[in-house]
Amino acid sequence: MRAREFITEVTKGKLPKRTQKPSKGLMTFSDSEKWNTDYVQYRLGMAVAMSDGHNSLDIDAKSWFGKSKTAAPYSAEEADMLKAALKAVGANYQDLNHGDLESEELDSTDTVSPVANWQNSPQNKK
């Protein structure tokens, strides 16, 4: 057996006509940064759900954390543990809150309901 018979990642293969014929509209896509196609697929799903097929979309290509993973330690001890672990595995990280671990509720918490005036709510149908 030759290696090329079981190693298929060396070059991008061609779509066989047997597969192409019943697969109309088939498209491939990838990450332009060649970093994480799963994230692009996630954002693509949101964009397709917003799309009408004609108008341009008002959606960021990346969320505020981009393709990075997030971690949220609750205490200074947990933050120290996380930083030590990140260093041990050679991970790059950015402390977005600059060491501030205090959590503050928004001023609107328990004062403004996002659904209070919803026209189709069961309470409004009475």
N, C-alpha and C positions, 0 to 999 in steps of 0.2 A: 504494500500500500504506500502510495506517495503522500507526502505531507500535505500537498495542496488539495488532496481529496478530503481531508478532515479539518484543515485550517482554512476557514472562510473569511477571516477578518483582514487578510493581507490587502486586498483591494475591494472596492465596492463592486458588488456583482450587478448584473443587469437583470431587469425584471423579465422573467420568461413570458413569452406570448400567451402561454396557457394560463398564467396568472393575470396578465394584463387585460385580456379580452373580457372576462366577467367583472373586472374591477374598474368601472368607469368612475372618473373623478378622483382617482387615487392621487394623493399628494404626500410628499415627505417634507419634514421640517427639522431643523436643528437649532441649537443655540449659537448665535453669531459669535459669542465669546468662547465657544467650545468648552463650557464649564459644567452646566447642569441642565440637561434636556428635560428632566422631570419638572423643574421649576417653570421652564418655558411652556410645557404642556399644561401645567396648572393655570398659568396666566392666560394662555390661549383659550382654555375652557371658559374662563370668565369673560374674555373679550367676545367670543362667539355668542355667549348668552346675551350680551348687550347689543349685538349687531343686528341691523335690519338688512344688511347686505348692500346698502347704498350710501348711507351717510358715514362720515368719519367718526371714529370712536374717541371719547374723552376718557382715556384710561392710561395710567402710567405703565410703562413696560415692566417696571419693577416696583415692588412695595417698598416701604421705608427701610426694611432690612435687606432688601435685594435678595440675593441668592445665598446669603449667610444664614446660618442656624442661629437661634436665639436661646438664651438661658437667663433666668431671672431669680437670683438668689434672694432670700427673704431677710437674711441677717448678715452682719459683717463677717461672722465666722464662715457662713456658707460662701460668701463672696471670696474670702481668702482661700477656701478649699477649691473653689472653681478656678481661681487664678493659678493656683499651684498645679492643678490638673491640666489646665490649658498649656502652661509652660512645659510640663512633663511630656506632653504629646506633641509639642512643637507647633501648636495652633496659633495663628494670628488672631487677635481679638481687639475689640474696641469697647471701652466702657462708655456707653451712650449717656449715662446719667452722672458720669464723673464722680463715682463713689457715693452718690446720694442714694440712700436706701429708704428714705422716708416716702411713704405713700400718702397722698392727699386726695380726698374725694373732690370731684368737680363741684363747683358752686350749684350746679343744676341738679345734683343728686337728691332724690326724693322730693323735688319741687316741680319738675317739669316732666310730663309724660309724653313720650314720642308717639303714643297711639290714642291719647285722650279724645281727640276730635275725629277719629276715624269714622267716616260716614257709614260704612257697612258693618260696624260692630254690632253684636247681638243686643247690646244695651240701647243703641239708637234705633233699632227696628221696632221697638215696643210702641 
